[in-house]
Amino acid sequence: MQIDMENRLVNSLEPVLLDGEWQVASSCGEFQALNPATGEQLERRFPVSDWSDCDRALDAAVKAAEALREAEPEILASFLEAYALGIEQESHELAELAAMETGLPFQPRLKDVELPRTVNQLRQAAQAAREGSWALPTLDTKANIRSYFAPIGPVVTIGPNNFPFAFNGASGGDFAAAIAAGNPVIVKAHPAHPRTTQRLVELAFAALRQTQLPPATIQLLYRLGHADGERLVSDPRVAATGFTGGRGTGMQLKAAADRAGKLIYLEMSSVNPVVVLPAALAERSAAIAEEFGTSCLMGAGQFCTNPGFVLLVEGPATESFISAVQSKFRATPPGTLLGPAVRSGLIESTSKLIAAGAQVLAGGEAAAGPRIAFDNTLLRISGAQFLAQAQLFQTEMFGASTLFVIAQNMAQTVDILRHLEGNLTGTIYTASAGESERDYQLVAAALRPRVGRLLNNKMPTGVAVSPAMNHGGPYPSTGHPGFTAVGIPASIRRFAMLQCFDNVPQERLPRLLKDVMPGSAWRLVDGQWTRGNIERSES
């Protein structure tokens, strides 16, 4: 049954968007979001869809994918730009909704930082779709073989709880990349902020109708049971899935997708090691302590790039540094967490590390009161302790929590780094005068293959929306080290397939592979990058 979104009853279950219509869900349950700042449930009730909703969404997505293969890049770009404009126009309402559902600050975090970043990312995706170079058109005119990246088909996007806009399944990097590549998207909302996601999809659907893309280009489900979620990502009609979230859920979805031979791009856990070299501490210990504390405690530490593992070499300067950080952690009130599940995860992970022998320097317990919070936590172990239980001491504490690891010397520092799992980022703090160059080279050689992004003298918390950005890394930070979730055009190619045309005549080739090509895409023609058309000799 189709529902009028303007006149729906608040006390009824919220509708899902399937095949171009807001309609009553085929549900096997319901849920309500929580305001983490007060601990109170919010009014709106959302459905837990059963498989029949998934089935309808998949059938509609297949039809939409067929139609989108013929869509002009200009239409895809126009949709993304219209959607970005709609978000800008409703930025105040969106930021209010997200603040209520996540406990994140309305300003500056949501309205002034995350929303503009999201809009910028959508517009970058529009520009890439319109221009076309992301598809890497490659032509061998002598052999008459031509290839490029083309739409892959229906994409499922599953966003996290910590970025209700910039990584939302309905507006984040996976969504923007999938649409720019020419694919329909089935959005699976995060249950922590369902109304925020619903409002985003309402705006996207309005832009969809404005640009006359297929009505099932965007569909929305709020929540699924675990079995149906695994079935969805492994269904034959799904071409790929983009997931950002916890390692446990990610690995379950990956196992299901792998069994079916389906693509799934995962962004999961990362402790983001920070190595502070002795020369750097000798030069500016107080400044680094302040920089680190600000980075770790910002947003209650709920960033996938939060510095959760700090490696230092023992000595008086190290003890002074630890004391300064300890004071900052104790003096700063704990921030509001995204929900009870985040707090439960922190209780579990910190308890695990403490039971294994980590010394508590600050925090380590849930904060008192109805607000969802956990004390800023600082733990300490020796390098020998880490090496004895390396895997355990890489347990991610998702929040304002950090483990300090104190090595005996530089040799043990390098040994510790060689035992690290894959991470999104790795940071090295060095002295400005070049005194630590030899140590830097030793550390970088061990750290570089274990992180997607290597930073020097800069905390890793920010992720710029730049074509050069790599927001990815070796397992378990992601499921594949060769792809990035942020950084257009590279992120678009995750949701595309390489198509080759051998001896196909001009009139049957895609526009980007013809001798005379509209637009200004860069193409690799006979080994040379060019934006020009192919000139044929008359002989």
Secondary structure, 3 states (H helix, E strand, C coil): CECCCCCCCCCCECCEEECCEEECCCEEEEECCEECCCCEECCCEEEEECHHHHHHHHHHHHHHHHHHCCCCHHHHHHHHHHHHHHHHHCHHHHHHHHHHHHCCCHHHHHHHHHHHHHHHHHHHHHHHHHHCHHHCCEEECCCCEEEEEEECCCEEEECCCCCCCCCCCCCCHHHHHHHHCCCCEEEECCCCCHHHHHHHHHHHHHHHHHHCCCHHHEEEECCECHHHHHHHHCCCCCCEEEEECCHHHHHHHHHHHHHCCCEEEEECCCCCEEEECHHHHHHHHHHHHHHHHHHHHHHHHCCCCCCCEEEEECCHHHHHHHHHHHHHHHHCCCCECCCHHHHHHHHHHHHHHHHCCCEEEECCCECCCCCCEECCEEEEEEHHHHHHCCCHHHCCCCCCEEEEEEECCHHHHHHHHCCCCCEEEEEEECCCCCCCHHHHHHHHHHHHHHEEEEEECCCCCCCCCCCCCCCCCCCCCECCCCCCCCCCCHHHHHHEEEEEEECCCHHHCCHHHCCCCCCCCCEEECCEEECCCCCCCCC
